Amino acid sequence: MKRSSLSLLVLGLALMSATGGFLVHHRDHQKLGNPGVKIIPVAAFDTEGKMITTNSVYLPEKILNYTSEIRPITPETWHTLPKDTTYGQRAYKAPDGFEMGLNVVLMGTDRTSIHRPELCLSGIGWSIDPQELATVSVFEPHPYQLEVRKLTGSHPWETATGEKKVQRVVFVYWFVADHELTAKPGQRMRWMARDLLLSGVLQRWAYVACASYCGPGQEDATFNRMKEVIAAAVPQFQLATGAPAVLARNP
């Protein structure tokens, strides 16, 4: 082997060793940040009634004139995500029958708890439209615009009589950590790396997702209903807020 090639090999091995040592050092010395959502000592259960965690993310039982029920954690979720993940899941229903699911997944020391929902929706057969950023006006504890990512998707289905129909879904999500909010997955990753490198703190990110089903052509009306529920629920379970802004309330 030529001397120059040998030198490059030695340098490459040294860099790999140094990088590995750096990552191990940060892993062993990192501190877990505070969550940006409320945690309560209430157990979460799977679909068979088995307790899977002793704590859960708090979600309000009542919002506006909606009733709600706790939704169990599915086996697919429980067996796929890390065991130190914390959950909160509720389904909300209005007197006129409108429904919206609200789910929170909070990471522990394993950052793989948080994932992009586009992959999950596509994996179970939903065709996703081009996604977009949107905002929800939140008024407590001060007025601010909550940026969210909005997805709409389609799923074909067939009635008992063989009639072919299309189910639509409006899916909204964002990420929250201690004093940090974003609807951009790339930004969340950059902020997590920044905090870990600069302060040794692994921010405890939560992924908040809302979903409601509707028929074709009802997407905008469904999203407007969802925004009302989100605006009322967020101040009750989310600790992080956006920058104060002057907002007009709906009449």
N, C-alpha and C positions, 0 to 999 in steps of 0.2 A: 504494500500500500504506500502511495506517495505520502511524503511528510505533510503536504498541504491537506490532503484528504484525511489523514490521521488527526490533524489539528482540528479540522472541522467536526470530526466525529467526537473528539474529546470535548469540544466546546458545546456541541449539541447535547451530549450526555450531562454535562455540568448544568446547562440551562434547565434541562428536564428535571434534574435532581433538585435544583433550587426552587423551581416552580412547585414541584411536589411538596417540598418542605414548607413553602409559603402557604399552600392550601391546607396542609395538615395543621400548621400553626393556627391559622384562622379558624379552622373547624374546632380545634381543641380549646380555643380561647374566646370564641364568639359568645355574645350574650344575646338572649332572645328578647326582642322588643315587646312592648306592650301592644295588645290588640287594639284595633280601631273600632271594635264592636263590643257590646256588653256580653259578659260571660256570667252564667248563673249555675248554681249547684243543682241542676235538674238533669236527670239521666236522659239519654237518648236511646231509642230501641229500634231494632230491625223489624222487618215485616212479620216475623214469627214471635215477636214479643220479647226477644232476648236483649238484655241491656248490653250496649256496645261501648258507651262512654258514660262517665259519672257527671260530666258537665255538658252544657249545651249553650249555643248562642241564643240570647234572649230575643224573641220576636213577640210583639204585642198580640194579645188575644183578640182585642177589638180595635178596629180602625173605622172611623166614620160610622156608617150604619151597617158595616159588614160584620158577619160572624166568621169564626175560623176554627180550624181543627189542626192539630199537630199531625204531620205526615211522617211515617216511619222511614228509616234509612234502608234503601234497597240492598240486597246482597251484592249486586254488581258494584255499587258504590263502596260498600263497607270492605269488600275483599280487594278492591283495586287501590284505594287510597291508603296512605300511611296510617298506622294505628294511633298516632298522636293527633290526628285530625279531629276538629270539633265541628259539630253540625248544628244548624237550626233550620227547620222546615215547617212551613205552615201553608195551608190553602185557605184563601179568603173568598167569601161568597156574599154578594149583595142581595137585597130582597127581590130584585128583578131577575136574579139568576146569573148575573155576570160573575165570573170566577177568575182569580189570579193566584198563581203559586208564587211564594217567596222563599227562596233557599239561600242559606249562607254556608260556605265552606271555609273554615279557618285553619290555616296551617299551624303546625307546631315547629319542631326543629327540622323536619323534613319538608323542604320547599316544593316537593313534587305533589303536594296536596292541591296546588293551584294549577289549573289547566285551561286551555281555550275551549269554550263550549262549541265552537264551530265544528271541531273534530267529532265531538260526541253526537251532535245533531246529524251530521252527515253519516256517521257510523250506524245510526238506527233508521236510516232511510229518508231523512228530510232533505229536500233540495233547497239550498239557501240562496236567497236573493242577494244582490250587492248590499253589503252592510253600510251603516252610516253612523256618525256621531250625532247625538241629540242632547238636549238639556231638559232637566226637570227643575221647576222653581220650588225651592224649599224655603220655608219662612221661619223655622225654629232651629236652633236658639237665636239665629239672626237670618235675615234673608240672604240667600245665595243661590247660584245656579249649579246644580249637580250635573256634571257631564256624564253621560252614559253612552254605551254602544248598543245600537238597536239592530236586531236581526229580524228578518221575516222569512218564513219558510213554508214549503208546501209538502203535503204528503197525500198521495192518492189512496182511496179506500173504496170498498164496494159494499153496498147495502145487502141485506138478506135476500132482497129480490133481484140482485145482480146489477143494480144501478151504480154506475161509476161516479164518484164524487171526489172533491179535493178539500182536504182540511188545511187551513192556514194557521200559523202560529206567529205571534209577536213575542220576541225574546229580547229582554233588556238586561244588560249586566254592567258592572263596574268593579273596581278593586279599591280596598280601603285598608290602611295601616294606621299606626299612631301618627296623627297630624298629617296624613297624606291620602290623597284621593286621585284616582286616574281611571279613565276608561280605555287607556291605551296599553295593551299587553307589553309592547316594547319598552315603554316608559317605566312600567312597573319593574321590569327586569333591570333596567339601568339604575333606578333608584335603589333597588335592593342591593346591587353590586356596590354602588356608591356608599351606602350606609355601612355595609360590611367592611369595606376597605378603609374608610375614614374614621369610623368609630368602633368597629368590631361588633356592631349590633346587627343581628339578623332580624330585620323587621318582620313582624308576624302578620303577614298579609291575609286578608279575607277576600273571598270572591262572592259577590252578591248577585243573584240572578232572579229575575221575575219572568213569568211566562203566562200567556193567556191564549186560548184557542179561539178561532173565529172562522167565518166563512169568507170566501173570496169577495173583495170589495169592502170588507169591514175593518181593514187593518188600521186606518187612521182613527176611526172611532174607538177601536179597542185600545190603541196606544194612548189616547186621551184619557180613557178611564183608568188605565194603568198608572199614568202620571199622577192622578189624584190620589191613588192608594199609596204610591211610592212617597209622595210628598208628606202624607200623613204618618207613614210608618217610620221613615228614616230618622226623624228626631228622637224616636223612642228606643231605637236599638243601636244607632251609629254614633260613635263618639267623635270622629273626625268631621270637620265641616269645611266648606269652601270659603273663599274670600267674600267678605260682606259686599252686597250689591243692593241697588235700589230696584225693587221688583213691584209690579202692580198685581194685586190679587184679582182673581176672576170675580165678576159681579155675582 
